[in-house]
Each structure stands twice: as structure tokens, then as C-alpha cells.
Amino acid sequence: MAARERQKVQYGDLREYLELLQKAGLLKRITAPVDLKFEIGAICARALERKGPGLLFENITGYEGKPLVSNIIYSVEQLAVAFNTVADIDEIYAIIVEGHRNRLSSITLETGPCKETVRYGGDIDLYEIPTPWWHELDGGQYIGTSSGIVTRDPDTGILNMGTYRCMIVDPKTLTSSGQIYGHIKKYEVKGLPTPVAVVMGMDPLLTLASGSPVPPDAHGRMEYEAAGAWRGSPTELVKCETSDLLVPAHAEVIIEGEVLPGTRMPEGPHGEAGGFYGQRLDAYPIQVKCITHRRNPIAYGIICLLDEDYPRWLFRSGAFEARIKKESGLRSIRSAYFPELGGRNWGGVIIAADIKDPAEAGKIIAEAWKIVPDRWVIVVDDDCDIRNWNDVMWRVVTNVRHGRDLYPGKAVRNGEKTGPVRGGRNPMADIDNDIPDPTGIDATFRFKFDNLPPVNKVGKELMAKVAARWKELGLP
Ligand SMILES: Cc1cc2nc3c(=O)[nH]c(=O)nc-3n(C[C@H](O)[C@H](O)[C@H](O)COP(=O)(O)O)c2cc1C
């Protein structure tokens, strides 16, 4: 579906977004005292389960006057405010895909609100920022759960921003892990420290771009420019105080630092979106050199869970769909869906295609594995509602035969190192060492039957027609 014409978004930063959410009844201010240690995390988890509003905690014990917000980008209603569109997931999805394809260049300002206060040396204390112990077995306070970690590729000069969890180690040190290593290893080969900026409290579109894969386009335009396209106005950037990294001018807090070559340290455990605790022995310590922030900054954090304040499936699906279409050149691919089922590094992706020859599904599976080698891949005909498990599984169990429709894949074991957790036994060790090889499933009907009866689904056009009459029929 093509994204319809829309006006640029009605907010310029996180604060204005929160005001809009509140006006729409999608944010609740909580003035009762709450505790950073597990209580805020549990409140967020319960509110997510109950599909509740966003939460602005204004009375955190020991942190009076320092608010923290969560649960603000997970519901379709909140996303409709963030994208300034209708509360329709297909519409939002179309905007995401379009923004991946056509980025909007950013602009760099002399200065911005994130520089209202600048702290160096003895003025730096990460513990001044209200940072929850999110889950009961977390090994520390995770300050980076919704933040964007910005680094620059020293070879190409291209910036990257990604959401990689960060744990506070001491007042001037935090750890990070994950794909940030791609850049760190290039600096380490040159014997140089890696400049890093941890951007906290971004507008919702930057937060969404940061947490999902946004490979740079041919002009080196990355997450900032995808968010610019979604927003309908360029992302405004400022230069860091201690490096040449560029960061969003309207963010609440910027933590500037560096990872010294060869330095590693344990972090975790931390509850992850795959449904388990995870931990690394070789995370990258970021030595903080400077913190800049707005006056009275608002902290923003996410409890990572199977259900969390981030619609991973929506963003992974959009990014994957744009990428497989571009990189495979296969014109038969119509849409893709990442249900985000499965823990850790595995899970599945479903691809709907207009199959034109019997070998097509196999080709699509091979192309998908070039991008996501650890994932199960299910290919279905394009009349399938790929977000509906019932429809997908109906095709699998009705149709799939051994020797004809199943393809063996090979997982890439990226060897995340795990260590002991509190209580002695490391529950992650078995799982990490046993990433199963994925399977490709051709669940398409076309070309497999001589006399396949028509599928008795209501046609898309007829469905759209009755949908247009829904209000008139008095239906909710
Ligand atoms: C709430 C949240 C937390 C995340 N935490 C991590 C993490 O700790 N480590 C990691 O490698 N990826 C993490 N991710 C996933 C990355 O942000 C995601 O893979 C993103 O595409 C990385 O950006 P990049 O493709 O520019 O490297 C997280 C995503 C979200 C939404």
C-alpha cells in the first residue's frame, strides 16, 4: 500500500510529543511515589499487558523533580500521533517503507537545546539520571534501553545510530555491546579510541529508527534521514563537544565518551526482548568525557520483554521488506512480516509473493537467508494475510510436503559469550550454544496442484468496499 499524502508531524521533540499524547488521552502522569528498583519496570510491564497509556513518572523516590517516561511508542494510537497519520497499522507500515526508500537529508545547527547545560569532570555523575533496575535479575541499572548510540565509521565517515543496551558501571563509565563492535574494531585496528555518543530522550521517530535496522543509502543517509522522511522535516543535528559526532539537537541528554582500544568488561544480566536474560563478558566500556542536557531533562526508558514499548515487528518488517526487494531484485516479493517470535537470535520471517514459477519460493528463501541467516523463512502466496498466524499456518499444514517444500538452512553462530549469573548457573549457556539451523518452508499453493479449488476468502476489493461503509453500518 502506498503512503497517503500527510502533513509533517505536529511536534518538534520528545516534550511536545508527550503533550500531544496527553491531550489524546494516551499518556498518564503518575504523581504517587515509585521506586527505581524493580517497581517502575513492573508497572511498565503490567501497563503493557493491559494495553494501557504511556507513563510519565513524576515522583521517583530519591529523584524528586527528575521525571522518567515509558510506554510511549507501542500502541497503534500512539504511533498514529508519532507519524501524524491515522491509527491504521497498514498506513503506518507504508510510511515506514517509503521513508526507508526516500530519506530526507538532515541539517546541522550551530547549537541546540541539548546543549543548555554542559558538564565536564567532577560535574559528571551518571547516577544523577533516574535509571531503573528494570528486571529482578538485572545485574545493574540500564540507562540505555531507548537511547541511540552514535558512532562514525572511520573509513567511510558515515554515521550510525543503534539502540544497544547500556549499563551504568560507575559515575563516569557505562557499558554497551552488540553491533557497535562493527565500528569499534575499525578504530582498534588503527590503535584509536572510538568516539561514542549516547543520545537519550529523542523524539519518537528517532527512537524508532534507532531500534531498527536502517542501512545507509547510496548517499550515506542513515537513521537520522529515515526519521526525517517519516517526520516530513529534516532532523536537526549539532556537533558533540568532544568529537565530530553529530547528534539530534532536541534530545534531552547526550552522553559523550569513548571506548579505549582493547578494553572489555562484563555486563548484565539484563532481560531481553527474546524472552530470556542475556549477558556479555566482553562488553565495551564507554568512558564518559562530557554530558550535555536540556534544563530539567526527562529520562526515557523501556523494559525489554516479549511485549515491550517498541513495535519491533513493524520496524523489522519494514526494513526487511525494503532490503530484500532491493537486494534480491525479485519482483515477485510483495510483503514481509517479522512476528518476532522465538528467543535470542532466531525467529521467523514470513514473505508473501506472487509466484510465477515453481522454483521461485526456493529463490526467495535463499535471498532471505543472505539477510537473516538464522531465521526460519516461510513463503506464502500473496493472498495470505501474513500477520495472521491462522492464515499462515493453514497454508503450512495443508500444503507442505517433505522433500518438496522444506529447505535446510545454516545458522550463523555469532558466539555471544555468556558467564555466570547470580545463583551460580548460567541459564543462557545452553541456549546460546544451541542456535538451531533454520528451515525454509515453501507454503505456496500455486504450481503444486492440478485442480486446486479457489480459496474461499473475501476478496481484497470487496473487503475495502465494506470497510468504507463501516461507520455508516454503525459498527465499531
Ligand atoms: C528496546 C531495544 C533494545 C535493544 N537492545 C539491543 C542490544 O542491547 N544489543 C543489540 O545488539 N541490539 C539491540 N537492539 C536492536 C538494535 O537496536 C537493532 O538491531 C538496530 O537495528 C541496530 O541498529 P544498526 O542496524 O544501525 O546497527 C535493541 C532494540 C530495541 C528496540
The ligand as a MOL file (V3000), in Angstrom:
LIG
                    3D

  0  0  0     0  0            999 V3000
M  V30 BEGIN CTAB
M  V30 COUNTS 31 33 0 0 0
M  V30 BEGIN ATOM
M  V30 1 C 14.4960 -1.5640 23.1140 0
M  V30 2 C 15.5990 -2.1160 22.2420 0
M  V30 3 C 16.7690 -2.6070 22.8240 0
M  V30 4 C 17.7820 -3.1500 22.0470 0
M  V30 5 N 18.9400 -3.5910 22.6220 0
M  V30 6 C 19.9430 -4.0980 21.8530 0
M  V30 7 C 21.1700 -4.5160 22.4380 0
M  V30 8 O 21.3580 -4.4410 23.6410 0
M  V30 9 N 22.1410 -5.0080 21.6250 0
M  V30 10 C 21.9570 -5.1020 20.2580 0
M  V30 11 O 22.8730 -5.5370 19.5570 0
M  V30 12 N 20.8100 -4.7140 19.6870 0
M  V30 13 C 19.8100 -4.2150 20.4560 0
M  V30 14 N 18.6370 -3.7990 19.8770 0
M  V30 15 C 18.4710 -3.9860 18.4390 0
M  V30 16 C 19.2220 -2.9450 17.6530 0
M  V30 17 O 18.8960 -1.6520 18.1040 0
M  V30 18 C 18.8250 -3.0920 16.1950 0
M  V30 19 O 19.3760 -4.3050 15.7340 0
M  V30 20 C 19.2650 -1.9650 15.3160 0
M  V30 21 O 18.9600 -2.3260 14.0120 0
M  V30 22 C 20.7200 -1.6790 15.3980 0
M  V30 23 O 20.9890 -0.6030 14.5550 0
M  V30 24 P 22.0140 -0.7390 13.3130 0
M  V30 25 O 21.3560 -1.6620 12.3510 0
M  V30 26 O 22.1590 0.6350 12.8100 0
M  V30 27 O 23.3010 -1.2960 13.8690 0
M  V30 28 C 17.6200 -3.2210 20.6390 0
M  V30 29 C 16.4560 -2.7250 20.0640 0
M  V30 30 C 15.4590 -2.1720 20.8440 0
M  V30 31 C 14.2380 -1.6340 20.1790 0
M  V30 END ATOM
M  V30 BEGIN BOND
M  V30 1 1 1 2
M  V30 2 1 2 3
M  V30 3 2 2 30
M  V30 4 2 3 4
M  V30 5 1 4 5
M  V30 6 1 4 28
M  V30 7 2 5 6
M  V30 8 1 6 7
M  V30 9 1 6 13
M  V30 10 2 7 8
M  V30 11 1 7 9
M  V30 12 1 9 10
M  V30 13 2 10 11
M  V30 14 1 10 12
M  V30 15 2 12 13
M  V30 16 1 13 14
M  V30 17 1 14 15
M  V30 18 1 14 28
M  V30 19 1 15 16
M  V30 20 1 16 17
M  V30 21 1 16 18
M  V30 22 1 18 19
M  V30 23 1 18 20
M  V30 24 1 20 21
M  V30 25 1 20 22
M  V30 26 1 22 23
M  V30 27 1 23 24
M  V30 28 2 24 25
M  V30 29 1 24 26
M  V30 30 1 24 27
M  V30 31 2 28 29
M  V30 32 1 29 30
M  V30 33 1 30 31
M  V30 END BOND
M  V30 END CTAB
M  END
